[in-house]
Amino acid sequence: MYNLTVGSIHPSVICVEISNLVPSLDALVDLLNSEYIEEELPEFIESYARTDEVMPTDKTLGFVVLNSNKKIISFSFSAVDPETKAGLTKASEKFKQIDYTVDLDLP
């Protein structure tokens, strides 16, 4: 799940499938480096937000909370496989490189 505040836009929480999480974070870094961040946010959401029906067997594994005005991102996950964990750690470094304060809470 993502909770994004980008510029003056605060869309509702979006759900990203775990298999798209790391690619979405790479795209988010690119989005945050854009001078057209607010205009490109809907395209980001369209590309990565899950659109299929939520099923009873689905579960939330964690949250990504971002506030671009404050340059803060928080990753909090209860369960991820080792490959996803490595991807999250690598993504957190990319956010640090663009001067974001990063909070990383992984199992």
C-alpha positions in Angstrom: 0.0 0.0 0.0 1.2 3.5 -0.8 0.1 6.7 0.8 1.5 9.5 -1.3 1.6 13.2 -0.8 3.2 14.8 -3.9 3.3 18.5 -4.1 -0.2 19.7 -3.4 -1.7 16.4 -4.4 -2.7 13.7 -1.9 -4.5 10.9 -3.7 -6.2 8.1 -1.8 -4.1 5.2 -0.7 -3.2 3.0 -3.7 -2.4 -0.7 -3.6 0.6 -2.0 -5.4 1.1 -5.8 -6.0 4.3 -7.0 -4.3 5.7 -8.1 -7.6 5.5 -4.5 -8.8 6.8 -2.9 -5.6 10.5 -2.5 -6.4 9.9 -1.4 -10.1 7.3 1.2 -8.7 9.9 2.6 -6.3 12.4 3.0 -9.1 9.7 4.9 -11.1 8.9 6.9 -8.0 12.5 8.1 -7.7 12.3 9.2 -11.4 9.0 10.9 -10.7 10.4 12.9 -7.8 13.2 14.1 -9.9 10.9 15.4 -12.6 10.0 19.1 -12.8 6.5 18.0 -13.8 5.9 15.9 -10.7 2.2 16.7 -10.2 1.4 16.3 -13.8 3.1 12.9 -14.0 1.6 11.5 -10.7 -1.6 10.2 -12.4 0.5 8.3 -14.9 2.5 6.7 -12.1 -0.7 5.7 -10.3 -2.2 4.3 -13.5 1.0 2.3 -14.2 1.4 0.8 -10.7 -1.9 0.8 -8.8 -3.6 -2.5 -8.6 -7.0 -2.4 -10.4 -8.3 -5.9 -10.1 -10.8 -6.9 -7.4 -9.4 -7.4 -3.9 -9.9 -11.0 -2.9 -10.4 -12.5 0.7 -7.0 -14.2 0.4 -5.2 -10.9 -0.3 -3.3 -9.3 2.5 -1.3 -6.1 3.1 2.4 -6.9 3.6 3.4 -3.3 4.3 3.2 0.4 3.6 5.1 3.0 1.8 4.4 6.5 3.0 5.8 9.4 1.1 5.6 13.2 1.6 7.5 15.0 -1.2 7.1 18.4 0.4 8.9 17.2 3.6 11.2 14.9 1.6 10.4 11.9 3.8 9.7 8.3 2.9 8.9 5.4 5.2 8.9 1.7 4.4 7.2 -0.5 6.9 6.7 -4.2 6.1 5.6 -7.2 8.2 6.7 -9.8 5.7 8.8 -9.8 2.5 10.9 -12.4 0.8 14.7 -11.9 0.7 14.7 -10.6 -2.9 12.1 -8.0 -2.1 13.9 -7.0 1.1 17.1 -6.5 -0.9 15.1 -4.4 -3.4 13.6 -2.3 -0.7 17.0 -1.7 0.9 18.5 -0.7 -2.5 15.5 1.6 -3.2 16.0 3.3 0.2 19.5 4.2 -0.8 18.2 5.8 -4.0 15.8 7.9 -2.0 18.7 9.0 0.3 20.7 10.0 -2.8 17.9 12.5 -3.7 18.0 13.9 -0.1 15.0 12.1 1.4 14.9 11.1 5.0 14.2 7.4 4.9 12.7 5.2 7.6 13.1 1.5 6.9 11.2 -1.0 9.0 11.7 -4.5 7.6 11.5 -8.0 9.2 
